[in-house]
Amino acid sequence: MPPTRNRRHTQNRRPAGPRKTGRPQDLVRRTAFDVIRAVDTRDAYANLLLPKRLHDRNLTGRDAALATELTYGTLRGRGTYDAVLALCSDRELRRIDAPLLDVLRLGTHQILATRIPPHAAVGTAVELARSVAGPGQAKFANAVLRKVATRDMDAWLEIVAPADADTTTRLSIAYSHPKWIVSALRDAVGSDEIDELLAADNARPRVTLVARPGRATLEELHESGAEPAPYSPYAAVMPEGDPAGIAAVREGRAAVQDEASQMVALALVQAPLDGRDARWADLCAGPGGKAGLLAALAFQHDARLLAADVQPHRAALVQRAVDDRTGVVAADGTAPAWRPGSFDRVMVDAPCTGLGALRRRPEARWRRGPEAVAELGPLQRKLLTTALESVRPGGVVAYVTCSPHMAETRVVVDDVLGKRDDVERLDAPAVLTSLSADLTGVGDGPYAQFWPHRHGTDAMFLALLRRT
């Protein structure tokens, strides 16, 4: 059966519609629209652009919360909303001007997935259409959105994603994921959990912080209003508010970092190795989340971290996340400037499709097609091969991707290791559970996989490999 509104569409509801603030309410919607257009036209990242737009336009409190909900909700729900709009428009969606189509999506989100009264949702969307597309297009928007408002989400889902439809098509429309992603995720997690996983992708993620050891403490974060997190000994969760309001975050002693991202870095440090443990490397370090944690841990272990990224601007971001005890270089991880066997521990957080972070980056599901998996495969294999050459015998490599796609995870590792006889697969789930007894459901080994619906984290994959 199609998912009910309670499962799929009320998680991000605001308690009420917009209140009067003395500021024109169209500024809130215009801000959401501008970010959505930038995502479409400039491949902008909503999580980077929206905070800047909110600051520049002095939107705070409830106004900022509404702009955030409208932006992310529209990006997440685009697939579902397009299916509804296709039935409500006398034009094919591909023939609707792109700015106007984004207005229609934004209006549909307000009508079907918020508590904004339908007449207000239609009226504000029509005014937005008038301002970006002209009076004639505003009349068209009014006609379409009035049709959308004739049914609620549950009723529309019975029409656009009926229970007797092809399973992949039904899930794709009901949960607003491209079909190729639905298929890939079902292959990875199984049919029994695919609904829960897709629903979790559409839930608003909590903001998780990391207190970089030796630089900040959990007590400091808790005193600032953050709450304990379930797994990482350095993590805290913000129930609401802006992380920049916490002094430790502003000063770089703490940072926003998903808990699975913290755990895979901690697993690399915890993994058993033979002999020396003084030189660590992060081969794909930008923008610096894992490097910031690894650098702090390295100092506590009397080790030194070298953080590298092929892009100079990303290397610059890494430099901000670490202190001056860490070496940061702009270098190609596939053509290293260091000698083979230079390091005792190596992190390779390989570029991937990002399918594991769709909660935080909802636009990523629309940005790439299945061809991206094949395009990234050679780079992932080369980076893992280089990492294994860069670690000494007895040392450990962590291969990490923010994706559960099997072609980016275990297939890459198995392909690379199938050509060598000097690498041992360590039991990654066992290492992770030694860090947190409460952590379950990451797999039977040797590889580990985090899941949004099981762990409330990104879908991070981890393989721990020791040179022999």
ChimeraX attribute file (.defattr): number of C-alpha atoms within 10 A of each C-alpha:
attribute: neighborCount
match mode: 1-to-1
recipient: residues
	/A:1	11
	/A:2	22
	/A:3	18
	/A:4	15
	/A:5	16
	/A:6	9
	/A:7	14
	/A:8	22
	/A:9	22
	/A:10	15
	/A:11	16
	/A:12	16
	/A:13	16
	/A:14	16
	/A:15	9
	/A:16	10
	/A:17	16
	/A:18	16
	/A:19	9
	/A:20	9
	/A:21	9
	/A:22	6
	/A:23	10
	/A:24	9
	/A:25	14
	/A:26	14
	/A:27	15
	/A:28	23
	/A:29	22
	/A:30	17
	/A:31	21
	/A:32	27
	/A:33	23
	/A:34	17
	/A:35	24
	/A:36	28
	/A:37	17
	/A:38	14
	/A:39	18
	/A:40	17
	/A:41	11
	/A:42	10
	/A:43	13
	/A:44	16
	/A:45	17
	/A:46	23
	/A:47	16
	/A:48	11
	/A:49	15
	/A:50	22
	/A:51	15
	/A:52	12
	/A:53	17
	/A:54	19
	/A:55	11
	/A:56	9
	/A:57	13
	/A:58	11
	/A:59	19
	/A:60	12
	/A:61	9
	/A:62	15
	/A:63	21
	/A:64	21
	/A:65	16
	/A:66	20
	/A:67	24
	/A:68	22
	/A:69	20
	/A:70	26
	/A:71	25
	/A:72	26
	/A:73	25
	/A:74	28
	/A:75	26
	/A:76	28
	/A:77	24
	/A:78	24
	/A:79	21
	/A:80	25
	/A:81	26
	/A:82	20
	/A:83	19
	/A:84	22
	/A:85	22
	/A:86	15
	/A:87	17
	/A:88	16
	/A:89	17
	/A:90	11
	/A:91	12
	/A:92	10
	/A:93	15
	/A:94	9
	/A:95	8
	/A:96	14
	/A:97	11
	/A:98	14
	/A:99	18
	/A:100	22
	/A:101	18
	/A:102	22
	/A:103	29
	/A:104	28
	/A:105	27
	/A:106	27
	/A:107	32
	/A:108	30
	/A:109	27
	/A:110	26
	/A:111	26
	/A:112	23
	/A:113	23
	/A:114	24
	/A:115	16
	/A:116	19
	/A:117	16
	/A:118	21
	/A:119	13
	/A:120	15
	/A:121	23
	/A:122	26
	/A:123	18
	/A:124	19
	/A:125	28
	/A:126	27
	/A:127	19
	/A:128	24
	/A:129	26
	/A:130	18
	/A:131	14
	/A:132	16
	/A:133	17
	/A:134	14
	/A:135	14
	/A:136	10
	/A:137	18
	/A:138	22
	/A:139	14
	/A:140	17
	/A:141	27
	/A:142	20
	/A:143	16
	/A:144	21
	/A:145	25
	/A:146	18
	/A:147	15
	/A:148	25
	/A:149	20
	/A:150	11
	/A:151	13
	/A:152	14
	/A:153	23
	/A:154	18
	/A:155	13
	/A:156	20
	/A:157	24
	/A:158	17
	/A:159	14
	/A:160	21
	/A:161	25
	/A:162	18
	/A:163	15
	/A:164	10
	/A:165	12
	/A:166	11
	/A:167	14
	/A:168	17
	/A:169	18
	/A:170	22
	/A:171	26
	/A:172	21
	/A:173	24
	/A:174	29
	/A:175	28
	/A:176	26
	/A:177	26
	/A:178	19
	/A:179	18
	/A:180	14
	/A:181	20
	/A:182	23
	/A:183	20
	/A:184	17
	/A:185	22
	/A:186	19
	/A:187	14
	/A:188	16
	/A:189	16
	/A:190	13
	/A:191	12
	/A:192	9
	/A:193	14
	/A:194	19
	/A:195	21
	/A:196	15
	/A:197	21
	/A:198	25
	/A:199	21
	/A:200	24
	/A:201	28
	/A:202	24
	/A:203	22
	/A:204	16
	/A:205	17
	/A:206	15
	/A:207	19
	/A:208	21
	/A:209	25
	/A:210	30
	/A:211	26
	/A:212	25
	/A:213	21
	/A:214	11
	/A:215	13
	/A:216	19
	/A:217	17
	/A:218	21
	/A:219	14
	/A:220	15
	/A:221	25
	/A:222	14
	/A:223	10
	/A:224	15
	/A:225	15
	/A:226	23
	/A:227	18
	/A:228	17
	/A:229	16
	/A:230	16
	/A:231	20
	/A:232	21
	/A:233	18
	/A:234	22
	/A:235	27
	/A:236	27
	/A:237	22
	/A:238	20
	/A:239	12
	/A:240	10
	/A:241	13
	/A:242	10
	/A:243	19
	/A:244	12
	/A:245	10
	/A:246	18
	/A:247	14
	/A:248	21
	/A:249	19
	/A:250	12
	/A:251	13
	/A:252	18
	/A:253	22
	/A:254	28
	/A:255	24
	/A:256	19
	/A:257	21
	/A:258	26
	/A:259	27
	/A:260	24
	/A:261	25
	/A:262	21
	/A:263	25
	/A:264	30
	/A:265	22
	/A:266	21
	/A:267	22
	/A:268	25
	/A:269	22
	/A:270	13
	/A:271	22
	/A:272	15
	/A:273	17
	/A:274	14
	/A:275	10
	/A:276	13
	/A:277	17
	/A:278	15
	/A:279	17
	/A:280	26
	/A:281	27
	/A:282	26
	/A:283	28
	/A:284	27
	/A:285	30
	/A:286	25
	/A:287	19
	/A:288	25
	/A:289	21
	/A:290	25
	/A:291	29
	/A:292	30
	/A:293	25
	/A:294	29
	/A:295	29
	/A:296	24
	/A:297	20
	/A:298	22
	/A:299	16
	/A:300	12
	/A:301	12
	/A:302	10
	/A:303	18
	/A:304	22
	/A:305	26
	/A:306	20
	/A:307	30
	/A:308	26
	/A:309	24
	/A:310	18
	/A:311	16
	/A:312	14
	/A:313	13
	/A:314	17
	/A:315	23
	/A:316	17
	/A:317	17
	/A:318	26
	/A:319	22
	/A:320	13
	/A:321	25
	/A:322	24
	/A:323	16
	/A:324	9
	/A:325	14
	/A:326	22
	/A:327	16
	/A:328	23
	/A:329	20
	/A:330	18
	/A:331	19
	/A:332	15
	/A:333	24
	/A:334	18
	/A:335	11
	/A:336	16
	/A:337	10
	/A:338	11
	/A:339	10
	/A:340	14
	/A:341	16
	/A:342	17
	/A:343	27
	/A:344	25
	/A:345	29
	/A:346	30
	/A:347	27
	/A:348	22
	/A:349	25
	/A:350	25
	/A:351	17
	/A:352	22
	/A:353	23
	/A:354	19
	/A:355	24
	/A:356	25
	/A:357	22
	/A:358	24
	/A:359	25
	/A:360	21
	/A:361	19
	/A:362	27
	/A:363	24
	/A:364	22
	/A:365	21
	/A:366	16
	/A:367	12
	/A:368	15
	/A:369	14
	/A:370	13
	/A:371	8
	/A:372	12
	/A:373	16
	/A:374	11
	/A:375	12
	/A:376	16
	/A:377	19
	/A:378	11
	/A:379	16
	/A:380	25
	/A:381	21
	/A:382	17
	/A:383	24
	/A:384	27
	/A:385	16
	/A:386	18
	/A:387	28
	/A:388	29
	/A:389	18
	/A:390	24
	/A:391	24
	/A:392	22
	/A:393	20
	/A:394	20
	/A:395	27
	/A:396	31
	/A:397	31
	/A:398	28
	/A:399	27
	/A:400	26
	/A:401	27
	/A:402	26
	/A:403	26
	/A:404	28
	/A:405	26
	/A:406	16
	/A:407	16
	/A:408	24
	/A:409	26
	/A:410	19
	/A:411	14
	/A:412	19
	/A:413	21
	/A:414	11
	/A:415	11
	/A:416	17
	/A:417	19
	/A:418	10
	/A:419	8
	/A:420	9
	/A:421	9
	/A:422	13
	/A:423	19
	/A:424	14
	/A:425	17
	/A:426	20
	/A:427	18
	/A:428	27
	/A:429	24
	/A:430	20
	/A:431	21
	/A:432	25
	/A:433	16
	/A:434	14
	/A:435	17
	/A:436	15
	/A:437	11
	/A:438	11
	/A:439	17
	/A:440	14
	/A:441	13
	/A:442	22
	/A:443	14
	/A:444	13
	/A:445	14
	/A:446	16
	/A:447	22
	/A:448	24
	/A:449	27
	/A:450	28
	/A:451	22
	/A:452	23
	/A:453	19
	/A:454	16
	/A:455	17
	/A:456	19
	/A:457	21
	/A:458	28
	/A:459	28
	/A:460	27
	/A:461	29
	/A:462	30
	/A:463	25
	/A:464	27
	/A:465	28
	/A:466	24
	/A:467	21
	/A:468	14
